[in-house]
Each structure stands twice: as structure tokens, then as C-alpha cells.
Amino acid sequence: MARSPDERFLMKVGHPMDNGCRLWLGSKRAGYGLMRPSRHAPWGKENLAHRIAYIRAKGSIPVGLVVMHACNVKACVAPEHLSIGTRGDNAKQ
């Protein structure tokens, strides 16, 4: 039986670290976790894992905004470390 998109995502998330980060264990591009597409995934096409984590926990990402890491760890997908802001906000972190 095929796994659901949520099951596929959770299989690639590591246990919480001392700093609260949960690292993506799957594929990466430029240090960011990468989730391959699934035709039943609510997040659609191939996407960065931290964006999927944000969508799963907090809802959609408004057009023109980015998902930022409070921890500055590119592979982190801990929802409590993620927020949205502009590219300028992200550059200031």
C-alpha cells in the first residue's frame, strides 16, 4: 500500500536535537531539504522540506513571502523554528 504524503514526509524527519531543530534526512539541494513530488500531496510539485513543514503546521504561504528559519539551520523542518517574511526580512536574520 502506498504511503500518504504526510507519512512520506515524516519518515524523513529526524528526532529533535538539543536545540529543538528537527533535521531533514532526505534529499537536499544547497543544504535545504527537498521533497520529491507526489500526485496526492497537498503541497503539489517538488518543494523544499521547510516550506512543506510550514504548510503542514501553519497553513499556506502568502504569495511573495518566504519561509524563514529562526535557527538558521537550512535542513531544519521544526515548525516552531519557521516563520514567514519577506526576502529582506530573511536577509536580516
MARZALO-698927 format. One line per field, with one value per residue (C-alpha): residue in three letters; x, y, z; residue number from 1. Coordinates in pm, 1 decimal, padded with zeros to 6 digits. Last residue first. Layout:
BEGIN
drenza ALA|...
x X|...
y Y|...
z Z|...
vexlo NUM|...
//
This chain:
BEGIN
drenza GLN|LYS|ALA|ASN|ASP|GLY|ARG|THR|GLY|ILE|SER|LEU|HIS|GLU|PRO|ALA|VAL|CYS|ALA|LYS|VAL|ASN|CYS|ALA|HIS|MET|VAL|VAL|LEU|GLY|VAL|PRO|ILE|SER|GLY|LYS|ALA|ARG|ILE|TYR|ALA|ILE|ARG|HIS|ALA|LEU|ASN|GLU|LYS|GLY|TRP|PRO|ALA|HIS|ARG|SER|PRO|ARG|MET|LEU|GLY|TYR|GLY|ALA|ARG|LYS|SER|GLY|LEU|TRP|LEU|ARG|CYS|GLY|ASN|ASP|MET|PRO|HIS|GLY|VAL|LYS|MET|LEU|PHE|ARG|GLU|ASP|PRO|SER|ARG|ALA|MET
x 01846.0|01845.4|01839.7|01517.1|01341.9|01451.0|01320.2|00987.5|00851.7|00717.3|00804.5|00977.3|01160.5|00837.7|00762.5|01083.0|01195.1|01565.6|01791.1|01885.5|01979.2|01945.9|01762.0|01483.0|01446.8|01248.2|00967.9|00935.4|00671.2|00561.0|00241.2|00120.8|00242.1|-00046.2|-00117.6|00058.9|00177.9|00160.0|00234.4|00537.3|00673.6|00620.6|00817.8|01092.9|01105.5|01163.7|00916.2|00864.1|00513.0|00188.4|00170.5|-00148.0|00040.7|-00168.5|00043.2|00359.9|00650.4|01000.3|01072.9|01394.5|01569.1|01784.5|02165.5|02211.6|01972.7|01894.8|01746.6|01610.3|01711.7|01555.3|01669.7|01447.8|01592.4|01498.4|01848.6|01906.9|01802.4|01451.1|01437.3|01492.8|01231.8|01242.8|00970.8|00750.8|00731.4|00641.0|00376.0|00230.4|00223.5|00034.3|00220.1|00132.8|00000.0
y 03716.2|04040.8|03854.8|03678.0|04006.2|04136.2|03822.2|03898.4|03712.0|03379.6|03181.0|02852.5|02738.5|02618.8|02412.1|02206.4|02141.5|02218.5|02146.3|02513.2|02573.4|02948.6|02873.0|03126.2|02966.5|03173.9|03070.0|03316.4|03571.2|03688.0|03487.1|03401.4|03065.4|02832.5|02674.2|02659.6|02307.2|02125.0|02440.6|02523.0|02168.6|02176.8|02501.9|02351.3|02048.0|02248.6|02159.4|01927.7|01988.1|01995.5|02098.5|01896.7|01582.7|01331.0|01326.5|01306.2|01529.9|01492.0|01659.9|01859.9|01957.9|02270.6|02245.3|02370.4|02095.7|01813.3|01465.8|01303.1|01328.4|01668.4|01786.2|01854.5|02150.2|02193.4|02297.7|01961.4|01782.4|01663.4|01327.5|01332.0|01397.0|01177.1|00929.5|01225.9|01345.8|01006.5|00959.7|01303.2|01232.4|00908.0|00580.7|00342.7|00000.0
z 01009.4|00806.0|00470.9|00573.3|00647.5|00304.0|00134.9|00302.9|00599.5|00714.1|01022.2|01097.6|01411.4|01579.3|01270.0|01310.6|00949.9|00992.0|00689.8|00638.3|01001.4|01067.2|01395.9|01330.2|00983.5|00733.1|00497.7|00211.2|00113.4|-00231.3|-00238.0|00112.7|00244.1|00321.6|00655.4|00990.8|01061.9|00727.1|00526.0|00743.1|00719.6|00340.8|00319.0|00534.9|00303.8|-00013.7|-00284.3|-00577.2|-00704.9|-00510.9|-00145.4|-00091.4|-00190.0|-00382.8|-00701.7|-00500.8|-00582.6|-00437.5|-00106.9|-00079.0|00242.2|00214.9|00220.1|-00136.7|-00252.2|-00012.9|-00033.9|00279.5|00643.7|00714.2|01055.5|01352.3|01538.6|01904.4|02018.1|02186.9|01867.7|01791.0|01609.3|01233.9|00965.6|00654.2|00751.2|00844.4|00482.3|00335.4|00605.8|00530.8|00155.5|00224.7|00188.1|-00093.0|00000.0
vexlo 93|92|91|90|89|88|87|86|85|84|83|82|81|80|79|78|77|76|75|74|73|72|71|70|69|68|67|66|65|64|63|62|61|60|59|58|57|56|55|54|53|52|51|50|49|48|47|46|45|44|43|42|41|40|39|38|37|36|35|34|33|32|31|30|29|28|27|26|25|24|23|22|21|20|19|18|17|16|15|14|13|12|11|10|9|8|7|6|5|4|3|2|1
//
